Amino acid sequence: MPITIDCFKAYDIRGQIPSQVNPDVAYRIGNATAEYLKASKIVVGRDIRLSSQELTDAVCRGITDAGCEVLDIGLGGTEMVYFGTSHLGADGGIMVTASHNPADYNGLKLVREEARPISADTGLADIRELAEGDDRKIRDGGTRTKVDILDAYIDHMLSYVDLAALKPLKLVVNPGNGCAGIASDALEPHLPFKLIKVHNEPDGTFPNGIPNPMLLGNQAVTTEAVLEHGADMGIAWDGDFDRCFLFDEKGTFIEGYYIVGLLSEALLPKNPGGKIVHDPRMTWNTLDIVARDGGEAVKSKSGHSFI
């Protein structure tokens, strides 16, 4: 029978467990996503939250019941689902995560082919309508296959940098007991960095608090580790590591809008006159740097799908 699903947001799906997000809702969304994308293959991954495995199983059942193949990459980050969707030639990807939200929340992030984001105005509303309806698509032929993409993901990240140009640095890394430690541990042997690891083990009980480095109370441990070890900088991540947060050598938290300017300085010399897309928060630094370097600043609504 039709139901109302009230956990759909502007560019992802998030809500409390189990009143808003539960296995039935997850099944419906998986089934609806496969139908909407007319998919033959969908990549699925999950974060460390205690509810994520059960929700992932339900999502996968919904997809396979639609006659679609699930490529299950297991525990990891949202960026790994995005990479896997493109790398494996899938028609879409679903990450089961609530990122930095409280422990009693969970959700899903959806992309189409080539990891193109799906937001409210590019398909998410249509998927919600299908999921809320009572017309489930049941077809034969659906399968679920476990796929290990970690090595390929690490190779892909390393392809962005000139390893010979990297200087030996001492870095504090703080995944907040989320999933980023999986990636940083795998990167470590390839980099000339000494990593000081804080709250590195993935742990869905979040013994040190929710992995949200935007909270002032969560920043202190990274700051203290930078100062204690004389590190060159610190890096902290949210739970599904699609956002990183930087600290300088004094342990000072660097606001994200300054990082946009830093990236602009790196990108515009290689792309003269290029466009830099930014969100509306604290834009003066970005506008000044982009103008100085001959680029064009383009303001977008906040949210990765819109950007």
N, C-alpha and C positions, 0 to 999 in steps of 0.2 A: 504494500500500500504506500501511497505517497507520504513523505515526511518533510519536515522543515529542517534544513541543516544551516545553523546560524554561525558556523565557524569560518565561513569564507570571508577573507579580507581583500584588500585592494590588489595584492600581488602574491598572496599565499593563503594557506589554510591553517588556522591556529585556534585552539580552544581548550577548555578544561576537560580533564579525564574524570569520569566517563560521561558527564552530562552533555558535553558538546562534541567530543571526539571519542569514539569507541570503535570496536571491531566492525560493527554493522555500517557505520558511517565510512570507515576506511575501505571496506569491501565495495560499497556503492561508488566511492570516488575512483577506486582503481578500475572498476568495470566501466564507469562513465568515461574515464580518461582514455582507455583503450578504444572505446566506441567513437569518441569525438575525434581522436587522431587517426582513426581507421588504421590502427597500428598492427604490425606483425611482430615487433620486438620493442620492449620497454625495459630500461635499466631501472633497478630499484636498489636503494641503499638506506641505511638507518644510522641514527646517532646512538649514544650510550644510554639514553633514558630507559628506566625500567619498563615502561610501557611500550617501547619502540618495537621490540621483537614481535609481540602479539599483534600490533597494528600492521607491521610489515607483512606478517603472514596473511592477514585479512586482505591487505592491498593486493598481494600476489594472487590470492584466490580469485579476487574480482577480475584481475587481468587475465589469468589463465582460463577462467570460465568464459571469457569473451573470445576464446580461441587464439589468444596471443601468447607469445613466448616472453617469459620474464628472465632477464639477465640479472641475477641477484649478486651484487658486489659486496654485500654484507656490511660490517661495521666500518664507518668512515665519515667523511665530511661531504657537505653539499657540493663543494667544488669537485669532488671525485665523481659524483653522479653526473655533473655537467660534463666533465671530461669523458667519462665512460659513455655517455649518450652519443657524443661525436665519434670517439675512438672506435666504438663497437658498431657504428652505423645504425643505431637504434632510431626508432620513430619518436621516442620520447623518453623522459626520465622522471622518476618520483623519488624524492628524498623524504624519509620520515624523520621529522625533527621539529622541536619547538625552539631551537637555537638558544637564546638567552632568557627565555621566559621561565617562570617559576616551575618547580618540580612537578606540580600537578597539572601541567599543560603538555600538550603535544600537538603535532600538526604535520602538514605535507607541503613541500615545494615542488611545483610541476614545471617541466620544460617540454618543448616539442623537439623536432629533429634539429641536429646541430646545436643542441642546448639553448635554443631560442626561448626566452622566458615567456610564460603564459600569465597575463595579468587579467584584471577584471574586464578590460576592454579589448582583450585579444584572445578570449576563449574561456577564461575562468568562469564567467557567468553562464556560459553554455554548458560547461561541465557540471556546474551546480544544478542547473535545470534537469539534466539527465540523471544526476545522482538522486535528486529528490523525488523523481518519478517512480512509478512501479513497474516500468518496462526494463527489466534486466536483460542484457544480451548474453545468451548462453549458447556457446558453440563448442564443438569438439576441437581437439588439436592443441590446446594450450599446454605449455610446459614451463617448468621453473628450473633454471640451470645456474649453479653457483659459478661465478667468474672472478678470478683474482686479477685486478688491474693495478695493484699497488706499484709494481716495478715499472709498468708503462707510464703511470702517472708521475712517478719520480723522474723518469727520463724526460718526460714532457716539461716538467718544471725546470729541470736543469738546462733544457734547450734555450731558455730565455736569457741565460747569463753566460758571460765569458769567464769560465772558472779560473783561467790563468790570471785574470785581472783582479780577482778577489784578494783582499788583504786578510791576514789572520786576525780574527776578532774574538773577543770574549762576549758572549751573548747570554742574557737571561731569557729563557723561554718558559712561558706559563700558559698551558692549555686549560687551566682551571678544572682539571679532571674531565674535560671533554675529550674530543677525538683528535685534536691537533697533534698530540704526541705521537700518534701513529705515523703521521707524515714527517714530522721533524726528526723522529728517530731514524726513519728510512733515509732521509736526506743527509743526516750527520756524517756518514762515512765519505761522502762525496765533497764535502765542504771544508775549507781551512779554518773552521770556527770551533772554539771550545764552547760547548753548550752547558750552562748551569740550569738544571731542570727543576722547576717548581710545580707542584701539583700536576705531575706529568702523566700519571696512570689514569686511563679512562675508568670512571667510576660513576655509575648512574645514581648512586645515593648522594652524590655531590657533598662529600664530607667537609669541604671547605667553602661551601656556598655555591649558588648558581653561577656558572661561568659567564659572567657579564662584566667585562672590564670597564664599562661605562659607569658602574657604580663606584663611588669614591671609596667605599669600604673595601672593595676588591682590588683597588690599585695599589694599596700600601704594600702588599707582600712582594709585588714586582719591584716597586721602588726600593724597598729595603734590601732585596737581593742584589740589585744593581749596585747599591752603595757598599754592601758588605763585601762583594767580590770584586769591586773595582771594574765592573763590566763596561764595555763600550756602549751598550744600549740594552733595552729590554723589549720583548715582544710578548703580548698576551693575545689570546683568541677567545671568541665566543664558543659555545658548545659544539657547533657544527663547522667551525673554522672557515666560514665564508667572509668573516671580517677579522682583521688583525688590528692591534692597537700598539702604538710605539711609545717608548720611553727613552729619553736621552741619557747621556752618561752621568747626569746628576740625579737620575731617577724621576725626572719631571715628565708627566703625562703630556703627550703631544696631541692636541685636538685634531680630529680628522680633516677639518677644512684647511689646515696647514699642509697636510699630506697631499691634498689635491694640487696645491701650488708646487710642491716638491716634484710630483709626477709630471706636472706641466713643464717644469724646467728640463726634465729628462727627455720628454717626448717631442716637444716642439722643434728643437734643433734637427731632429731626424725627420720631422714632418712639417717643413716650413709653411706657415699660414694655416696650419691645421686647426680643427675645432676641438675644444675641450668641453665636455659635457659635465655639468656640476649641479648639485641640488641647491635649494634656496637658502640653506643655513650658512650664515656668516660668509658672505661672498666676496668681501672687499679684497682679501688676500689673493684669492684666485683671479679676480678681475684685473688687479694690478699686475700680477706676474704674467698672465696670458697676454695682456696688452703690451707689456714691455718686450715680450719675446715674439711679437708679431702674429699671435694666434687669434682665434675668435672664440669667445666664451659663449656657451649655449646653456641656458638655465633649464632644468628639468624638474618635474615633481620628484620628491624623495621616493626611494624604493628601487631596487635593482632592476625590476622588470621595466619600469618607466625609463630609467637611465639607459 
